[in-house]
Amino acid sequence: QVQLVESGGGLVQAGGSLRLSCAASGRTFSLYNMGWFRQAPGKEREFVAGITGAATSTYYATSVRGRFTISRDNARNTVTLQMNSLKPEDTAAYYCAAANLHYGNSPIKEHYDYWGQGTQVTVSS
């Protein structure tokens, strides 16, 4: 079992930045690939960014590439999403998730076994 707790959401103006963090507890953190997903009201939950267990590879949705950066600290059991140049369309609840290493850097939410409770990001225009 892995428990995930997100923090860092809030309200920001367009063009601003936010830094989301996800703290993990339970089994060995480095045994999991980690991902960030988001879900806006009335929409499907979508992949945002992913990072492999050893942080050797990252992967981004086209909509955030160049603006968002995912990183992890396996010594502190944390994964972070730095979000810059935020747009109103980035408004959503953001979730971190953990997936078994054999899936690689997967954008498929069904590959992720553990989820946090989410943190709200609201970007005003």
SULGIDA-V113471 format. One record per pair of residues at least 24 apart in sequence whose C-alpha atoms are under 8 Angstrom apart, sorted by the first residue. I is the first residue (numbers start at 1). J is the second residue. Records with the same first field share a line. If there is no record, write none. Layout:
# SULGIDA-V113471
I->J ; J
This chain:
# SULGIDA-V113471
1->26 ; 27 ; 114
2->26 ; 27 ; 98 ; 114
3->114 ; 115 ; 116
4->96 ; 97 ; 114 ; 115 ; 116 ; 117
5->96 ; 116 ; 117 ; 118
6->95 ; 96 ; 116 ; 117 ; 118 ; 119
7->119
8->119
9->119 ; 120 ; 121 ; 122
10->120 ; 121 ; 122
11->121 ; 122 ; 123 ; 124
12->121 ; 122 ; 123 ; 124
13->86 ; 123 ; 124 ; 125
14->85 ; 86 ; 87 ; 88 ; 123 ; 124 ; 125
15->84 ; 85 ; 86 ; 87
16->84 ; 85 ; 86
17->82 ; 83 ; 84 ; 85 ; 86
18->82 ; 83 ; 84
19->80 ; 81 ; 82 ; 83
20->80 ; 81 ; 82 ; 83
21->78 ; 79 ; 80 ; 81
22->78 ; 79 ; 80 ; 96
23->77 ; 78 ; 79
24->77 ; 78
25->77
29->53 ; 74 ; 77
30->54 ; 74
31->100 ; 101
32->98 ; 99 ; 100 ; 101
33->98 ; 99 ; 100 ; 101 ; 104 ; 105
34->79 ; 96 ; 97 ; 98 ; 99
35->96 ; 97 ; 98 ; 99 ; 107
36->81 ; 94 ; 95 ; 96 ; 97
37->94 ; 95 ; 96 ; 97
38->92 ; 93 ; 94 ; 95
39->92 ; 93 ; 94
40->91 ; 92 ; 93
41->92
45->109
46->109
47->107 ; 108 ; 109
48->107
49->107
50->105 ; 106 ; 107
51->105
52->101 ; 104 ; 105
53->101
57->105
58->105
59->105
86->123
87->123 ; 124 ; 125
88->122 ; 123 ; 124 ; 125
89->123
90->121 ; 122 ; 123
91->120 ; 121 ; 122 ; 123
92->120 ; 121 ; 122
93->118 ; 119 ; 120 ; 121
94->118 ; 119 ; 120 ; 121
95->119
